[in-house]
Amino acid sequence: MAKDDAVSTFSYDDEADPDTFSLYQLGVAVDSHFGEACHLKKLAEGGYHKVYEALRKDETVLGVVRVAAPAFPKDKLESEVATLKYLASQTQIPVPRVYAWNSDASNPVGAEYIIMQKMPGVSANTKWDTLSMSAKERTVSQVTEHLKAMFALRFDRAGSLYLSSPLEDDVYIGPIVSIPFFRAVDGIIRVPDADPPSHT
């Protein structure tokens, strides 16, 4: 893949200029992580994320790479990583293992990204219409159990999860990362601080 033509674009609405990132540099980062030559195959694309499979030459899947548009603050990706790691350590919910991530959009790729495990199985919405009623009931029951496990995780304050250190899995509660909290009608990003106000 040549450097000059290996660029992907995030297009928004008429009010925002598109953002681009380097697919070539993303490939370099993925190769470096897995320690071997890989190629990327697009799996899905939305307004704010692009998802790729990282494949060996023989098409063996090594993982999934999700690239985030610069429209979000880096807190969003960092909180997603912390949440996945926390769920993996505190519950039996099957979440993908996070292999690596970079939340600095000024990196050579030009965007934030996560490299993670590709979960086995197929998306339920691709098979739902063909499933028997008993299979649908089992699926809903499993999802219910996962939701109950998440609801049982209680915290003493509101906010989003963040890693205490990139090299550790300990988490702390930090600023809330949710569109109603950080995006205003006027398009100006405002991330509220989850710390209580000081009265000193």
Backbone hydrogen bonds in HBPLUS format (Angstrom, degrees):
<---DONOR---> <-ACCEPTOR-->    atom                        ^
c    i                          cat <-CA-CA->   ^        H-A-AA   ^      H-
h    n   atom  resd res      DA  || num        DHA   H-A  angle D-A-AA Bond
n    s   type  num  typ     dist DA aas  dist angle  dist       angle   num
A0023-LEU N   A0006-ALA O   2.73 MM  17  5.00 136.3  1.92 127.9 138.6     1
A0024-TYR N   A0006-ALA O   3.38 MM  18  5.26 151.2  2.47 135.2 131.0     2
A0008-SER N   A0021-PHE O   2.93 MM  13  5.52 164.2  1.96 158.9 164.3     3
A0021-PHE N   A0008-SER O   2.90 MM  13  5.52 149.2  1.99 152.0 160.4     4
A0010-PHE N   A0019-ASP O   2.60 MM   9  5.07 167.4  1.62 160.7 165.2     5
A0019-ASP N   A0010-PHE O   2.95 MM   9  5.07 152.4  2.03 144.3 149.7     6
A0016-ALA N   A0013-ASP O   3.36 MM   3  5.83 165.9  2.38 113.7 117.3     7
A0022-SER N   A0109-VAL O   2.78 MM  87  4.96 164.3  1.80 151.1 154.8     8
A0026-LEU N   A0022-SER O   3.01 MM   4  6.23 147.9  2.12 139.4 149.1     9
A0027-GLY N   A0023-LEU O   2.89 MM   4  6.09 154.1  1.96 144.8 151.1    10
A0028-VAL N   A0024-TYR O   2.99 MM   4  6.38 147.9  2.10 143.6 153.1    11
A0029-ALA N   A0025-GLN O   2.94 MM   4  6.21 157.2  2.00 146.8 151.8    12
A0030-VAL N   A0026-LEU O   2.95 MM   4  6.22 157.3  2.00 149.9 156.2    13
A0031-ASP N   A0027-GLY O   2.85 MM   4  6.01 165.7  1.87 151.9 156.0    14
A0032-SER N   A0028-VAL O   2.94 MM   4  6.09 158.9  1.99 146.7 152.7    15
A0033-HIS N   A0029-ALA O   2.98 MM   4  6.22 153.6  2.06 143.3 150.2    16
A0034-PHE N   A0030-VAL O   3.04 MM   4  6.27 173.0  2.04 160.5 160.6    17
A0035-GLY N   A0031-ASP O   2.78 MM   4  5.64 126.0  2.07 141.3 155.6    18
A0039-HIS N   A0055-LEU O   2.90 MM  16  5.34 147.5  2.00 143.4 154.0    19
A0055-LEU N   A0039-HIS O   2.91 MM  16  5.34 171.2  1.92 158.1 161.1    20
A0041-LYS N   A0053-GLU O   3.00 MM  12  5.12 153.8  2.07 141.2 149.1    21
A0053-GLU N   A0041-LYS O   2.74 MM  12  5.12 161.4  1.78 147.5 150.7    22
A0043-LEU N   A0051-VAL O   2.71 MM   8  5.42 172.8  1.72 144.6 146.8    23
A0044-ALA N   A0051-VAL O   3.31 MM   7  5.15 160.4  2.35 129.1 132.2    24
A0051-VAL N   A0044-ALA O   2.90 MM   7  5.15 172.6  1.91 152.5 150.9    25
A0046-GLY N   A0049-HIS O   2.87 MM   3  5.32 172.3  1.87 165.8 165.2    26
A0069-ALA N   A0048-TYR O   2.88 MM  21  4.93 159.0  1.93 143.6 140.3    27
A0050-LYS N   A0067-VAL O   2.98 MM  17  5.18 148.8  2.08 140.9 149.9    28
A0067-VAL N   A0050-LYS O   2.78 MM  17  5.18 169.1  1.79 161.0 163.5    29
A0052-TYR N   A0065-VAL O   2.77 MM  13  5.07 159.9  1.81 149.6 156.7    30
A0065-VAL N   A0052-TYR O   2.75 MM  13  5.07 165.3  1.77 151.9 156.4    31
A0054-ALA N   A0063-GLY O   2.87 MM   9  5.29 169.8  1.88 146.1 145.1    32
A0062-LEU N   A0054-ALA O   2.78 MM   8  5.49 171.2  1.79 165.2 167.3    33
A0056-ARG N   A0060-THR O   2.88 MM   4  5.21 159.5  1.93 147.6 154.1    34
A0059-GLU N   A0056-ARG O   2.95 MM   3  5.06 156.6  2.01 112.5 114.8    35
A0064-VAL N   A0116-MET O   2.69 MM  52  5.29 166.5  1.71 159.1 163.7    36
A0116-MET N   A0064-VAL O   2.80 MM  52  5.29 168.8  1.81 160.0 164.0    37
A0066-ARG N   A0114-ILE O   2.90 MM  48  5.30 158.5  1.95 151.8 158.3    38
A0114-ILE N   A0066-ARG O   2.94 MM  48  5.30 148.8  2.04 142.6 152.7    39
A0068-ALA N   A0112-GLU O   2.93 MM  44  5.41 164.4  1.95 143.2 148.4    40
A0076-LYS N   A0073-PRO O   3.08 MM   3  5.99 155.5  2.15 124.4 128.3    41
A0078-GLU N   A0074-LYS O   3.12 MM   4  6.37 173.8  2.12 160.8 162.7    42
A0079-SER N   A0075-ASP O   2.83 MM   4  5.90 151.7  1.91 147.0 154.2    43
A0080-GLU N   A0076-LYS O   2.98 MM   4  6.22 150.8  2.06 146.5 154.8    44
A0081-VAL N   A0077-LEU O   3.00 MM   4  6.29 160.6  2.04 155.4 159.3    45
A0082-ALA N   A0078-GLU O   3.09 MM   4  6.29 165.2  2.11 144.1 148.3    46
A0083-THR N   A0079-SER O   2.85 MM   4  5.97 157.4  1.90 147.6 154.1    47
A0084-LEU N   A0080-GLU O   2.99 MM   4  6.19 162.9  2.02 151.0 154.9    48
A0085-LYS N   A0081-VAL O   3.02 MM   4  6.24 165.6  2.04 154.0 158.0    49
A0086-TYR N   A0082-ALA O   2.85 MM   4  5.99 154.6  1.92 146.7 154.4    50
A0087-LEU N   A0083-THR O   2.91 MM   4  6.07 167.0  1.93 152.8 155.9    51
A0088-ALA N   A0084-LEU O   3.01 MM   4  6.16 154.2  2.08 144.7 152.0    52
A0089-SER N   A0085-LYS O   3.06 MM   4  6.26 146.0  2.18 142.1 150.5    53
A0090-GLN N   A0086-TYR O   2.90 MM   4  5.96 143.2  2.04 151.9 161.8    54
A0091-THR N   A0087-LEU O   3.02 MM   4  5.45 139.6  2.18 141.4 144.6    55
A0117-GLN N   A0097-ARG O   2.83 MM  20  5.18 158.4  1.88 152.7 160.0    56
A0099-TYR N   A0115-ILE O   2.81 MM  16  5.48 144.2  1.94 141.2 152.0    57
A0100-ALA N   A0115-ILE O   3.11 MM  15  5.11 159.8  2.16 141.5 143.4    58
A0115-ILE N   A0100-ALA O   2.75 MM  15  5.11 177.2  1.75 153.4 153.3    59
A0102-ASN N   A0113-TYR O   2.97 MM  11  5.56 154.0  2.04 158.6 162.1    60
A0113-TYR N   A0102-ASN O   3.08 MM  11  5.56 151.5  2.16 142.7 151.4    61
A0107-ASN N   A0104-ASP O   2.97 MM   3  5.74 149.8  2.06 128.4 129.8    62
A0110-GLY N   A0107-ASN O   2.91 MM   3  5.37 128.5  2.18 112.2 125.4    63
A0126-THR N   A0123-SER O   3.06 MM   3  5.64 154.0  2.13 115.1 122.6    64
A0127-LYS N   A0124-ALA O   3.08 MM   3  5.40 148.5  2.19 108.3 117.5    65
A0128-TRP N   A0124-ALA O   2.83 MM   4  5.61 128.0  2.10 155.4 170.7    66
A0130-THR N   A0127-LYS O   2.91 MM   3  5.53 144.7  2.03 119.6 130.1    67
A0131-LEU N   A0128-TRP O   3.18 MM   3  5.33 157.5  2.24 106.7 113.5    68
A0136-LYS N   A0132-SER O   2.97 MM   4  6.29 156.0  2.03 152.2 159.2    69
A0137-GLU N   A0133-MET O   2.89 MM   4  6.13 155.9  1.95 148.5 155.2    70
A0138-ARG N   A0134-SER O   2.98 MM   4  6.22 153.8  2.05 143.9 150.5    71
A0139-THR N   A0135-ALA O   2.97 MM   4  6.17 156.7  2.02 145.5 152.0    72
A0140-VAL N   A0136-LYS O   2.93 MM   4  6.16 168.3  1.94 155.1 157.5    73
A0141-SER N   A0137-GLU O   2.92 MM   4  6.02 153.8  1.99 143.1 151.0    74
A0142-GLN N   A0138-ARG O   2.92 MM   4  6.16 153.8  1.99 147.0 153.4    75
A0143-VAL N   A0139-THR O   2.98 MM   4  6.28 163.1  2.01 153.5 158.0    76
A0144-THR N   A0140-VAL O   2.89 MM   4  6.06 155.2  1.95 146.0 153.3    77
A0145-GLU N   A0141-SER O   3.01 MM   4  6.29 153.7  2.08 145.9 152.2    78
A0146-HIS N   A0142-GLN O   3.03 MM   4  6.36 154.2  2.10 148.9 155.8    79
A0147-LEU N   A0143-VAL O   2.92 MM   4  6.22 157.8  1.97 152.2 158.3    80
A0148-LYS N   A0144-THR O   2.89 MM   4  6.14 154.5  1.96 149.2 156.4    81
A0149-ALA N   A0145-GLU O   2.98 MM   4  6.21 153.1  2.05 143.8 150.8    82
A0150-MET N   A0146-HIS O   3.03 MM   4  6.36 152.0  2.11 146.3 153.5    83
A0151-PHE N   A0147-LEU O   2.89 MM   4  6.11 159.0  1.94 149.4 155.6    84
A0152-ALA N   A0148-LYS O   3.00 MM   4  6.17 137.4  2.18 142.5 153.2    85
A0153-LEU N   A0150-MET O   3.10 MM   3  5.49 156.9  2.15 109.4 116.5    86
A0160-SER N   A0174-GLY O   3.21 MM  14  5.39 149.7  2.31 120.4 127.5    87
A0174-GLY N   A0160-SER O   2.77 MM  14  5.39 172.3  1.78 163.5 165.3    88
A0162-TYR N   A0172-TYR O   2.96 MM  10  5.48 143.3  2.10 153.9 164.2    89
A0172-TYR N   A0162-TYR O   2.86 MM  10  5.48 147.2  1.97 149.4 159.9    90
A0164-SER N   A0170-ASP O   2.78 MM   6  5.59 164.8  1.80 148.7 148.6    91
A0168-GLU N   A0165-SER O   3.02 MM   3  5.18 166.6  2.04 113.2 117.6    92
A0181-PHE N   A0178-SER O   2.74 MM   3  5.36 141.4  1.89 122.3 134.4    93
A0182-PHE N   A0178-SER O   3.02 MM   4  6.26 145.6  2.15 150.1 159.5    94
A0183-ARG N   A0179-ILE O   2.95 MM   4  5.39 147.1  2.06 154.4 153.1    95
A0190-ARG N   A0182-PHE O   2.80 MM   8  4.56 153.3  1.88 123.5 131.6    96
A0187-GLY N   A0184-ALA O   3.01 MM   3  5.39 163.0  2.04 113.4 117.5    97
